[in-house]
Amino acid sequence: MRKLLACFAVLLLSCSFAHSEGELKSENQIRSVDSSRGIGWVFDFIKNFLGYATILLPGYLIIKYVRNSGYLETAVSRGVFYNAVKVCVQGNDLEVVLGVPTKGEERAKSNFEKGVILVICASGLQVSYLTWGVLQERIMAHSYGETPTSSGEKFANSQFLVFVNRILAFMTAAAVLWYQRPPKVGVPFYKYSYCSLSNILSSWCQYEALKYVSFPTQVLAKASKVIPVMMMGKIVSKNVYELYQYVTAVLISIGMTMFLLTEGVNDKGHNSSETTFAGVVILIGYMSFDSFTSNWQGELFKSYKMSSIQMMFGVNLFSCLFTIWSLITRGDFLTSVLFMLKYEQFLFHCIVLSICSATGQLFIFQTISRFGPIVFTIIMTLRQMFAILLSCFIYNHELALLAWMGVLVVFCALFLEIYSKDRVRRRKAKGGKMVNCGSGFVHMFPSHFFFFFTRT
């Protein structure tokens, strides 16, 4: 009991600290001073993480107390509270499902029908994520309320955008689970929190980077995440990689270097070497957190055989809890809502951004389950190329010849990886084994593949 009281004491002290911090200085004042030095993101990151810690630390102590006290074995009353504690700490009892139809039992479709479905899925992915990318840059890099006499205001809270995306994704996953009623999985619910935390930190870095680098730089960095994923795979899962994966990593590194040598010179919006360096550091943080997310989810898929929608539900539930609590304790939630009410265009952009994110994930699920991961990877790689071209066209980013050559090298390396990965998969596809495919673990059951490519 004393440990539980200590948990709540820590929680209250953290909230008091966050509240007093808001009284000493307004968030806008802090941001305007620190951003001029190029280090404002560091303070924001620390404050966000402290907000998450007010949930993580009490949760850790409660789980430890439940395990050490033997509550699950000795509890007399086993009602709703007991079941909730059991799901969080120990996991559900597994269900045995009989009579599940195999692929051979599904109704065969003609090539024309498959082609129509593929066009719909590919178009849905392109429209969803290209629109999402354009709006992402519009929200984070441009002002609202501009007039001939006023420069307007920029929305600066990346964490609020993460929350907006996660809440709709959570509701979508909950609706799909309610409709499908899949069998329960035995994963302890708290294990979702690890990849949820890394997922929201990677998403925060993704939005925050747009304050310091151009959107093409951000997209190219996301396309290059195979490098930190391989490094994290070595650390987390003790992976062994093949020669083509190392060749791909080297080519991507060369292409990124070529691109970054010209970044900060030709892009009018980001012409400071200091802010460009800050943006590169944030993008490295994005790739590191994202690679941990992929590898941790791969371990969960391998150990508990869950569906992608169940993973989507669990991760987004914790993401909503982390972000809404941090926003409230810092006083940013009300500020962001007031900004949304002040500028109707921003409200519209947030709604469309969230819809694109949620529908994009559903298109991903359908594409992989029907056509496999190779087709999906090709579509998403093309989407990244189109995103760079679209951003340069809409927002007038100027890229030098060396930068375009760097982009070409990176995407040639990605298509080389796709080709080589397909050859490896053909050799190892029998038996439904886990196959290391360079960008994270890919279970041969295709619906498990999609979550590693949705970092919105």
DRENVEXRO-948106 format. One line per 8 residues: their letters; for each residue x, y, z of N, C-alpha, C. Coordinates in steps of 0.05 Angstrom, whole numbers. Layout:
DRENVEXRO-948106
A = X,Y,Z,X,Y,Z,X,Y,Z; ...
This chain:
DRENVEXRO-948106
MRKLLACF = 17,-24,0,0,0,0,17,25,0; 40,24,15,58,47,16,69,54,-12; 74,32,-27,85,37,-54,64,50,-72; 39,42,-69,18,55,-84,15,84,-77; 16,90,-51,15,118,-43,38,134,-53; 62,121,-54,85,135,-65,81,141,-94; 68,123,-109,63,128,-138,46,153,-141; 24,155,-126,7,178,-129,20,203,-119
AVLLLSCS = 38,201,-100,53,225,-91,71,235,-113; 85,217,-126,102,225,-149,85,238,-171; 62,226,-176,44,237,-196,35,266,-190; 27,270,-165,18,297,-156,41,317,-157; 65,309,-148,88,327,-149,95,335,-177; 93,316,-196,99,322,-224,79,341,-235; 54,337,-229,33,356,-239,37,383,-227; 44,385,-202,49,411,-189,72,425,-202
FAHSEGEL = 94,410,-208,117,421,-221,109,433,-248; 94,417,-263,86,426,-290,69,451,-289; 51,452,-268,34,475,-266,49,500,-258; 68,497,-239,84,520,-230,102,530,-252; 112,511,-269,128,519,-292,113,537,-311; 87,530,-315,71,546,-333,66,574,-321; 66,576,-295,61,603,-282,86,620,-284; 110,608,-283,134,624,-284,139,637,-311
KSENQIRS = 133,622,-332,138,632,-359,118,620,-378; 108,635,-395,89,625,-415,105,608,-436; 91,589,-448,104,572,-467,114,587,-491; 100,607,-500,109,623,-523,134,638,-517; 137,649,-492,161,663,-485,185,644,-485; 181,621,-473,203,601,-473,211,594,-501; 192,589,-518,198,580,-545,212,602,-561; 203,627,-558,215,648,-573,244,653,-566
VDSSRGIG = 251,650,-539,278,654,-531,296,631,-540; 286,606,-535,303,582,-540,305,576,-569; 284,581,-585,285,575,-613,306,592,-627; 310,617,-617,329,634,-629,357,623,-626; 362,606,-605,388,593,-601,389,566,-615; 367,557,-626,367,531,-639,366,507,-621; 360,512,-595,359,490,-575,332,488,-562; 312,503,-572,285,502,-559,274,474,-559
WVFDFIKN = 280,458,-580,269,431,-581,279,413,-559; 303,419,-549,315,402,-527,297,405,-502; 290,430,-495,273,434,-471,245,423,-475; 235,425,-499,208,414,-505,209,383,-502; 230,371,-512,233,342,-510,235,333,-481; 250,347,-465,253,340,-437,227,343,-422; 213,365,-427,187,369,-414,166,348,-422; 166,342,-447,148,320,-456,154,294,-442
FLGYATIL = 180,287,-441,187,262,-429,181,261,-399; 184,284,-386,176,285,-357,146,281,-354; 131,291,-373,102,286,-372,95,257,-375; 109,243,-393,105,214,-397,114,199,-372; 135,209,-359,145,195,-335,125,194,-313; 107,214,-312,87,214,-291,67,192,-294; 66,179,-317,50,155,-321,67,130,-319; 91,131,-331,108,108,-332,117,99,-304
LPGYLIIK = 127,118,-288,137,111,-262,116,99,-243; 93,112,-240,73,99,-223,64,72,-234; 62,70,-261,54,45,-273,74,23,-267; 100,30,-269,121,10,-263,119,1,-234; 115,19,-216,113,12,-187,89,-5,-181; 66,1,-194,42,-14,-190,45,-43,-200; 57,-46,-224,61,-72,-235,80,-88,-217; 101,-75,-208,120,-89,-190,106,-97,-164
YVRNSGYL = 89,-80,-154,74,-87,-129,55,-111,-133; 41,-110,-156,22,-132,-161,37,-159,-164; 60,-159,-177,75,-183,-180,87,-193,-154; 98,-175,-138,111,-183,-113,91,-191,-92; 67,-179,-92,47,-185,-72,31,-210,-78; 33,-220,-103,18,-244,-110,-12,-238,-112; -19,-214,-119,-48,-206,-119,-64,-223,-138; -54,-229,-161,-69,-244,-181,-74,-273,-172
ETAVSRGV = -58,-284,-155,-62,-311,-145,-79,-312,-120; -78,-291,-104,-91,-292,-77,-116,-275,-75; -123,-260,-97,-147,-243,-95,-172,-260,-91; -189,-251,-73,-215,-265,-67,-236,-257,-87; -239,-230,-91,-259,-220,-109,-246,-217,-137; -258,-230,-157,-246,-230,-184,-266,-218,-203; -272,-193,-199,-291,-178,-216,-277,-163,-238; -289,-139,-245,-279,-123,-266,-251,-112,-260
FYNAVKVC = -246,-103,-235,-220,-92,-228,-198,-114,-230; -204,-138,-220,-185,-160,-222,-178,-166,-251; -198,-168,-268,-194,-174,-296,-177,-152,-310; -182,-127,-303,-167,-105,-315,-137,-107,-306; -132,-112,-281,-105,-115,-271,-91,-139,-285; -106,-161,-288,-95,-185,-300,-87,-180,-329; -104,-166,-344,-99,-160,-372,-74,-143,-374; -71,-123,-357,-49,-104,-358,-23,-117,-350
VQGNDLEV = -23,-134,-330,2,-145,-318,9,-172,-330; -11,-189,-334,-6,-217,-342,-15,-224,-370; -36,-211,-379,-47,-216,-405,-72,-234,-404; -86,-235,-427,-111,-251,-429,-104,-281,-430; -124,-297,-422,-122,-326,-427,-127,-330,-457; -111,-346,-470,-113,-350,-499,-138,-365,-506; -149,-358,-529,-173,-372,-539,-165,-391,-562; -178,-413,-563,-173,-432,-585,-194,-428,-606
VLGVPTKG = -186,-422,-630,-204,-416,-652,-204,-438,-672; -227,-450,-677,-229,-472,-696,-244,-462,-721; -238,-476,-743,-254,-471,-768,-247,-445,-781; -223,-434,-777,-215,-409,-791,-209,-416,-820; -221,-402,-839,-217,-409,-867,-189,-402,-876; -178,-419,-892,-151,-414,-903,-154,-398,-929; -131,-390,-940,-132,-374,-964,-143,-390,-987; -138,-416,-988,-148,-433,-1009,-178,-435,-1009
EERAKSNF = -191,-429,-986,-220,-431,-984,-234,-405,-991; -218,-384,-994,-230,-358,-1001,-239,-358,-1030; -258,-342,-1036,-269,-341,-1063,-247,-330,-1082; -243,-344,-1103,-222,-336,-1122,-232,-311,-1138; -214,-293,-1143,-221,-269,-1157,-207,-269,-1184; -220,-257,-1204,-208,-255,-1230,-185,-235,-1230; -168,-236,-1250,-146,-217,-1252,-156,-188,-1254; -179,-185,-1267,-190,-158,-1270,-198,-147,-1242
EKGVILVI = -212,-164,-1226,-220,-155,-1200,-196,-149,-1182; -175,-165,-1184,-151,-160,-1168,-138,-134,-1177; -138,-130,-1204,-126,-105,-1214,-141,-80,-1204; -168,-82,-1204,-184,-59,-1194,-178,-54,-1165; -177,-76,-1149,-172,-73,-1120,-144,-61,-1115; -124,-70,-1131,-97,-59,-1128,-96,-29,-1135; -110,-21,-1156,-111,7,-1163,-124,23,-1141; -146,13,-1129,-159,27,-1107,-140,30,-1083
CASGLQVS = -127,8,-1076,-109,8,-1053,-85,27,-1058; -73,25,-1082,-50,42,-1088,-58,72,-1088; -82,77,-1100,-92,105,-1101,-98,115,-1073; -110,98,-1057,-116,106,-1029,-91,112,-1013; -71,96,-1017,-45,101,-1003,-33,127,-1012; -32,131,-1038,-19,155,-1049,-34,180,-1040; -61,180,-1043,-77,203,-1036,-75,209,-1006; -77,188,-990,-77,191,-961,-51,203,-951
YLTWGVLQ = -29,191,-959,-3,199,-948,10,223,-962; 3,227,-987,13,252,-1000,-2,276,-989; -28,273,-984,-43,295,-971,-33,299,-943; -28,277,-929,-18,279,-901,9,294,-901; 27,288,-920,53,301,-920,51,331,-926; 33,338,-946,30,366,-952,19,382,-929; -1,370,-915,-12,384,-891,7,385,-868; 23,364,-865,43,364,-844,62,388,-847
ERIMAHSY = 72,392,-872,90,415,-877,75,442,-874; 50,442,-883,34,467,-881,31,475,-852; 25,456,-835,19,463,-807,44,471,-792; 66,457,-796,90,462,-780,109,483,-791; 108,488,-817,128,507,-829,116,533,-838; 90,537,-837,77,561,-847,58,573,-826; 52,598,-830,36,613,-810,7,613,-817; -9,617,-796,-38,620,-799,-46,649,-793
GETPTSSG = -66,659,-807,-76,686,-802,-59,708,-814; -44,702,-835,-27,722,-848,-45,743,-862; -37,768,-858,-50,791,-871,-29,809,-882; -37,829,-898,-17,848,-908,-2,863,-886; -14,865,-863,-1,880,-841,9,862,-818; 4,836,-821,12,817,-799,24,792,-811; 45,782,-798,58,757,-807,44,732,-797; 23,735,-781,8,712,-771,22,697,-749
EKFANSQF = 11,674,-743,22,657,-721,29,629,-732; 50,617,-722,56,590,-728,48,572,-705; 37,549,-712,30,529,-691,56,514,-684; 63,514,-659,89,503,-651,88,478,-635; 65,468,-628,63,445,-610,61,418,-626; 84,405,-630,84,380,-645,69,358,-630; 70,359,-604,57,337,-588,27,337,-592; 15,360,-595,-14,361,-600,-22,347,-626
LVFVNRIL = -5,351,-647,-10,338,-672,-8,308,-670; 11,298,-654,14,270,-649,-12,259,-636; -22,274,-616,-47,266,-602,-70,265,-622; -73,285,-639,-95,286,-658,-95,262,-676; -71,254,-685,-69,231,-703,-75,205,-687; -65,203,-663,-68,178,-648,-97,173,-639; -112,194,-632,-139,190,-621,-157,179,-643; -154,188,-668,-171,178,-689,-162,150,-697
AFMTAAAV = -136,145,-697,-126,118,-703,-136,98,-682; -136,106,-657,-146,89,-635,-175,83,-639; -191,103,-645,-220,99,-649,-225,81,-673; -209,84,-694,-212,67,-718,-206,38,-711; -184,34,-697,-176,6,-690,-197,-6,-671; -208,10,-652,-228,-1,-634,-253,-9,-650; -261,7,-669,-285,1,-685,-281,-25,-701; -257,-28,-713,-251,-52,-729,-251,-77,-711
LWYQRPPK = -238,-74,-687,-238,-97,-669,-266,-105,-660; -282,-84,-655,-310,-90,-646,-325,-104,-668; -320,-97,-693,-334,-109,-716,-323,-138,-721; -297,-141,-720,-285,-167,-727,-286,-187,-704; -285,-178,-679,-284,-195,-656,-262,-217,-659; -237,-209,-661,-215,-229,-664,-210,-243,-638; -197,-266,-638,-190,-280,-613,-171,-264,-596; -173,-268,-570,-156,-253,-551,-127,-262,-554
VGVPFYKY = -109,-244,-547,-80,-250,-547,-70,-249,-519; -49,-264,-513,-39,-266,-486,-18,-246,-478; -14,-225,-494,7,-205,-488,-2,-188,-464; 15,-185,-443,9,-166,-422,6,-138,-433; -15,-124,-426,-21,-99,-440,1,-78,-436; 15,-79,-414,35,-59,-409,58,-59,-429; 62,-82,-443,83,-85,-462,79,-67,-487; 54,-60,-492,49,-41,-513,61,-13,-507
SYCSLSNI = 64,-7,-482,73,20,-474,101,26,-484; 119,6,-486,146,11,-494,147,21,-523; 135,6,-541,135,15,-569,117,39,-573; 97,43,-556,80,67,-557,96,92,-550; 113,90,-529,129,113,-522,149,120,-544; 163,99,-554,182,105,-576,168,115,-601; 143,105,-605,128,114,-629,120,143,-627; 111,152,-604,103,181,-602,127,199,-602
LSSWCQYE = 150,189,-591,174,205,-591,185,207,-620; 183,186,-636,191,187,-664,173,206,-680; 147,205,-674,128,222,-688,133,251,-680; 138,256,-654,144,283,-645,169,294,-660; 190,277,-662,214,286,-676,208,291,-705; 190,276,-717,182,279,-745,170,307,-750; 151,315,-732,139,341,-735,158,363,-727; 173,359,-706,191,380,-696,213,386,-716
ALKYVSFP = 222,366,-731,244,370,-750,236,391,-771; 210,393,-777,202,412,-798,206,441,-791; 212,446,-765,219,473,-757,247,480,-765; 263,460,-771,292,464,-775,302,455,-802; 288,437,-815,297,427,-841,272,427,-860; 278,424,-886,256,424,-905,242,396,-905; 218,396,-916,204,370,-918,218,350,-935; 230,357,-958,246,337,-973,267,324,-957
TQVLAKAS = 281,339,-940,301,328,-922,289,307,-903; 266,315,-892,253,296,-873,244,270,-887; 233,273,-911,224,249,-926,248,231,-932; 270,243,-941,293,227,-948,305,213,-924; 304,227,-901,314,214,-876,297,191,-869; 270,194,-872,252,171,-866,257,148,-885; 263,154,-910,270,132,-929,296,119,-922; 313,132,-906,339,121,-899,339,107,-872
KVIPVMMM = 316,102,-861,315,91,-834,324,62,-832; 330,49,-855,340,22,-855,366,20,-839; 382,42,-839,408,42,-825,404,39,-795; 389,57,-781,385,53,-752,369,28,-746; 351,20,-764,336,-5,-759,355,-29,-758; 375,-29,-776,394,-51,-775,411,-50,-750; 419,-26,-741,434,-24,-717,418,-32,-693; 393,-24,-692,376,-31,-669,369,-61,-670
GKIVSKNV = 367,-72,-694,362,-101,-696,385,-117,-685; 409,-107,-689,432,-120,-677,431,-120,-647; 422,-97,-636,422,-94,-606,398,-108,-594; 374,-104,-605,350,-114,-592,345,-144,-598; 349,-151,-623,341,-178,-632,365,-196,-641; 389,-185,-639,413,-201,-647,411,-211,-676; 402,-193,-694,397,-201,-722,424,-205,-736; 423,-222,-757,445,-226,-775,436,-217,-803
YELYQYVT = 450,-198,-815,441,-186,-840,458,-197,-864; 446,-196,-887,459,-205,-911,475,-183,-925; 491,-191,-944,509,-172,-957,494,-149,-970; 472,-155,-984,457,-134,-999,446,-113,-980; 441,-121,-955,431,-101,-936,452,-81,-927; 477,-91,-925,499,-72,-919,505,-54,-943; 503,-65,-967,507,-49,-991,486,-27,-993; 461,-35,-987,439,-15,-987,445,7,-967
AVLISIGM = 454,0,-943,459,19,-922,481,39,-930; 502,28,-943,524,46,-952,514,65,-973; 499,55,-993,489,73,-1014,471,94,-1003; 454,87,-984,436,107,-972,452,128,-957; 473,120,-943,490,139,-929,503,158,-948; 512,148,-971,525,165,-991,504,185,-1002; 481,175,-1009,460,192,-1020,451,214,-1000; 448,206,-974,440,226,-954,462,247,-951
TMFLLTEG = 488,239,-951,510,258,-949,509,278,-972; 506,268,-996,504,285,-1019,482,306,-1017; 458,296,-1007,436,314,-1004,441,335,-982; 451,327,-959,454,345,-936,477,365,-941; 495,359,-959,517,379,-965,505,404,-977; 482,402,-990,470,426,-1003,447,436,-986; 437,421,-966,414,430,-950,423,454,-933; 406,474,-930,413,497,-914,424,519,-931
VNDKGHNS = 431,513,-957,442,533,-975,421,542,-995; 406,522,-1006,387,527,-1027,359,531,-1018; 353,521,-994,325,523,-984,322,549,-969; 306,567,-979,303,593,-967,292,592,-939; 276,572,-933,264,571,-906,282,561,-885; 305,549,-893,322,537,-873,351,542,-881; 359,568,-880,386,575,-890,406,578,-868; 400,569,-844,419,571,-822,432,544,-817
SETTFAGV = 459,544,-815,472,518,-810,466,508,-782; 460,527,-763,454,519,-736,427,504,-735; 407,515,-748,381,502,-748,381,476,-764; 397,476,-786,399,452,-802,412,430,-785; 432,436,-769,445,416,-752,425,406,-731; 409,424,-720,389,416,-700,369,397,-714; 361,403,-739,342,386,-753,353,359,-758; 379,357,-765,392,331,-770,392,315,-744
VILIGYMS = 399,328,-722,399,314,-696,371,303,-689; 350,319,-694,323,310,-689,315,287,-707; 324,288,-732,318,266,-751,332,240,-743; 356,243,-732,370,219,-721,354,208,-698; 343,225,-681,326,216,-659,301,202,-670; 290,213,-691,266,201,-703,273,172,-713; 294,169,-727,301,143,-738,308,123,-716; 321,133,-695,328,115,-673,304,105,-658
FDSFTSNW = 286,123,-651,261,115,-637,244,97,-655; 243,104,-681,226,89,-699,237,61,-703; 264,58,-704,276,32,-707,271,14,-683; 271,26,-659,265,11,-635,236,2,-636; 218,20,-645,189,12,-647,185,-12,-665; 198,-12,-688,195,-34,-707,205,-60,-696; 229,-59,-683,240,-84,-672,224,-94,-648; 215,-76,-631,199,-85,-608,172,-97,-618
QGELFKSY = 160,-84,-637,135,-95,-648,140,-122,-661; 163,-125,-674,169,-150,-686,171,-173,-666; 183,-166,-643,184,-186,-621,157,-193,-610; 139,-173,-608,112,-178,-598,97,-196,-618; 99,-189,-644,85,-206,-664,95,-235,-663; 121,-238,-660,133,-265,-660,125,-280,-635; 123,-267,-613,118,-281,-587,88,-286,-582; 70,-268,-592,42,-270,-584,23,-273,-607
KMSSIQMM = 33,-273,-632,16,-279,-656,-9,-262,-657; -6,-237,-652,-30,-218,-653,-34,-208,-681; -56,-195,-686,-62,-183,-712,-52,-154,-712; -49,-143,-735,-40,-115,-738,-60,-96,-725; -86,-101,-727,-105,-83,-715,-104,-84,-685; -98,-107,-673,-94,-109,-644,-70,-93,-636; -49,-95,-651,-25,-78,-645,-31,-49,-648; -46,-42,-669,-54,-14,-673,-70,-3,-650
FGVNLFSC = -88,-20,-640,-105,-12,-617,-89,-8,-592; -72,-27,-585,-57,-25,-560,-37,-2,-560; -22,1,-582,-2,23,-583,-15,50,-583; -37,54,-598,-50,80,-599,-65,86,-573; -74,66,-558,-86,72,-532,-66,84,-513; -42,72,-511,-22,84,-494,-12,111,-505; -11,113,-531,-2,139,-542,-21,161,-535; -47,155,-536,-67,175,-528,-64,183,-498
LFTIWSLI = -60,163,-481,-56,168,-453,-32,185,-447; -9,178,-459,16,193,-455,13,222,-464; 3,225,-489,3,252,-500,-18,271,-487; -42,260,-482,-62,277,-470,-54,285,-442; -42,267,-427,-34,273,-399,-12,294,-399; 8,290,-417,30,310,-419,20,337,-428; 2,338,-447,-10,363,-456,-25,378,-434; -40,363,-418,-56,375,-397,-38,385,-375
TRGDFLTS = -18,369,-366,-1,377,-344,16,401,-351; 23,404,-377,39,427,-386,23,451,-393; -4,448,-394,-21,470,-401,-23,474,-431; -12,456,-447,-12,459,-476,-38,451,-489; -53,434,-476,-77,424,-489,-97,447,-494; -102,463,-473,-120,486,-476,-110,506,-496; -84,511,-495,-72,530,-514,-76,521,-543; -72,495,-547,-75,484,-575,-104,485,-584
VLFMLKYE = -122,479,-566,-151,480,-573,-159,508,-579; -149,528,-564,-156,556,-569,-145,565,-596; -120,555,-603,-109,561,-629,-126,550,-651; -136,525,-646,-154,512,-665,-180,527,-669; -191,538,-647,-216,553,-649,-211,581,-662; -187,591,-658,-181,618,-669,-178,617,-699; -166,595,-709,-161,592,-738,-176,568,-748; -198,573,-762,-214,550,-772,-199,534,-793
QFLFHCIV = -181,547,-807,-165,532,-827,-147,511,-813; -136,518,-790,-120,499,-775,-137,476,-765; -161,482,-756,-180,460,-748,-185,441,-771; -190,453,-794,-196,436,-818,-171,419,-825; -148,431,-824,-123,416,-830,-119,393,-811; -124,398,-785,-121,376,-765,-140,353,-770; -165,360,-777,-184,339,-783,-176,322,-807; -168,336,-828,-160,321,-853,-135,305,-848
LSICSATG = -116,317,-832,-91,303,-825,-97,277,-811; -115,277,-792,-122,254,-776,-136,233,-793; -155,242,-810,-169,223,-828,-150,210,-847; -131,225,-858,-111,213,-877,-94,193,-863; -86,198,-838,-70,180,-823,-84,154,-817; -109,156,-808,-125,132,-801,-132,116,-826; -142,129,-847,-150,114,-871,-125,102,-885; -103,117,-883,-78,106,-895,-70,80,-882
QLFIFQTI = -73,78,-856,-66,53,-842,-85,30,-851; -110,36,-856,-128,15,-865,-122,7,-893; -114,26,-911,-106,18,-938,-80,1,-937; -62,7,-918,-38,-9,-915,-46,-38,-908; -64,-40,-889,-72,-67,-880,-84,-83,-904; -101,-70,-919,-114,-84,-942,-93,-90,-964; -75,-72,-969,-55,-76,-991,-37,-100,-984; -27,-101,-960,-9,-123,-952,-24,-150,-950
SRFGPIVF = -48,-149,-939,-62,-174,-936,-70,-186,-962; -75,-169,-983,-84,-179,-1009,-61,-183,-1029; -40,-167,-1028,-20,-167,-1049,8,-172,-1038; 12,-173,-1012,38,-179,-1001,55,-154,-996; 77,-158,-981,93,-135,-972,110,-123,-994; 118,-138,-1015,134,-127,-1036,119,-106,-1052; 94,-112,-1060,78,-93,-1074,74,-68,-1057; 68,-72,-1031,64,-49,-1013,89,-32,-1011
TIIMTLRQ = 113,-44,-1008,138,-29,-1006,143,-13,-1031; 138,-24,-1054,141,-9,-1079,123,16,-1079; 98,12,-1071,79,35,-1071,88,56,-1052; 97,48,-1028,105,68,-1008,131,82,-1016; 149,68,-1029,174,80,-1039,168,101,-1060; 150,94,-1079,141,114,-1099,128,137,-1086; 113,132,-1064,99,154,-1050,120,174,-1038; 142,164,-1028,162,181,-1017,175,198,-1039
MFAILLSC = 179,187,-1063,189,202,-1085,169,224,-1093; 144,217,-1096,123,236,-1103,121,258,-1082; 125,251,-1056,122,271,-1034,144,292,-1037; 168,284,-1044,189,304,-1048,183,322,-1071; 175,311,-1094,168,327,-1117,145,346,-1112; 124,335,-1098,101,352,-1092,107,375,-1073; 124,369,-1053,132,390,-1035,148,412,-1049; 167,404,-1066,183,423,-1081,165,440,-1099
FIYNHELA = 144,428,-1111,127,443,-1129,108,462,-1114; 96,453,-1091,77,469,-1077,91,491,-1060; 113,484,-1047,125,503,-1028,151,514,-1038; 157,510,-1064,180,523,-1077,207,518,-1064; 212,493,-1057,238,485,-1047,258,484,-1070; 281,496,-1067,301,496,-1088,323,476,-1081; 326,456,-1097,347,435,-1092,368,437,-1114; 393,436,-1105,415,436,-1124,418,409,-1139
LLAWMGVL = 434,409,-1160,438,384,-1175,449,362,-1158; 468,369,-1140,479,348,-1122,458,336,-1104; 439,353,-1095,417,343,-1078,399,324,-1093; 393,330,-1118,376,312,-1134,391,286,-1140; 417,287,-1143,433,263,-1147,433,246,-1122; 434,259,-1098,432,245,-1073,405,231,-1070; 384,245,-1078,357,233,-1077,356,208,-1095; 367,210,-1119,368,188,-1138,383,164,-1127
VVFCALFL = 406,169,-1114,421,147,-1102,406,133,-1080; 392,149,-1063,377,137,-1041,355,119,-1052; 340,128,-1071,317,112,-1081,326,89,-1098; 349,92,-1112,360,68,-1126,368,47,-1106; 379,55,-1083,386,36,-1062,361,23,-1051; 340,38,-1048,315,26,-1037,303,6,-1056; 304,12,-1082,293,-8,-1101,311,-32,-1104; 337,-28,-1100,356,-51,-1098,349,-69,-1075
EIYSKDRV = 342,-56,-1052,334,-71,-1028,309,-87,-1033; 289,-74,-1047,264,-88,-1053,269,-113,-1070; 285,-109,-1091,291,-131,-1109,305,-154,-1094; 326,-147,-1079,341,-167,-1065,324,-181,-1043; 308,-165,-1030,290,-176,-1009,271,-196,-1021; 261,-190,-1044,242,-209,-1057,256,-235,-1064; 280,-234,-1073,295,-259,-1079,300,-275,-1053; 307,-261,-1032,311,-275,-1006,285,-288,-996
RRRKAKGG = 263,-273,-998,238,-283,-988,229,-308,-1004; 234,-308,-1030,226,-331,-1046,240,-356,-1036; 265,-353,-1027,280,-376,-1017,271,-385,-989; 260,-366,-973,254,-372,-945,225,-372,-939; 208,-368,-959,179,-365,-954,165,-390,-943; 176,-413,-949,163,-437,-940,164,-440,-910; 142,-449,-898,142,-455,-869,133,-432,-852; 128,-408,-864,117,-385,-848,137,-376,-828
KMVNCGSG = 163,-375,-835,184,-367,-816,185,-336,-815; 198,-327,-792,204,-299,-791,228,-293,-808; 226,-274,-827,247,-268,-845,257,-240,-840; 283,-237,-837,295,-211,-833,296,-197,-860; 282,-174,-862,281,-161,-889,293,-133,-888; 310,-128,-870,325,-103,-871,311,-79,-858; 285,-77,-861,271,-54,-850,254,-63,-826; 263,-84,-813,248,-94,-790,239,-123,-795
FVHMFPSH = 229,-136,-775,219,-163,-778,193,-164,-794; 191,-182,-812,167,-186,-828,157,-214,-825; 134,-217,-813,123,-244,-810,111,-252,-837; 113,-277,-844,103,-285,-870,73,-284,-872; 59,-281,-849,31,-274,-851,30,-244,-856; 21,-235,-879,26,-208,-889,14,-186,-872; -8,-190,-858,-20,-168,-844,-2,-158,-821; 18,-174,-813,36,-165,-792,57,-145,-802
FFFFFTRT = 58,-141,-828,79,-125,-840,73,-95,-839; 48,-88,-839,40,-61,-845,48,-41,-824; 49,-49,-798,53,-30,-777,80,-17,-777; 100,-31,-789,127,-20,-789,130,3,-808; 110,8,-825,113,30,-844,94,53,-838; 81,53,-815,62,74,-808,71,89,-784; 88,109,-788,98,125,-767,87,153,-770; 61,157,-765,49,183,-769,44,196,-743
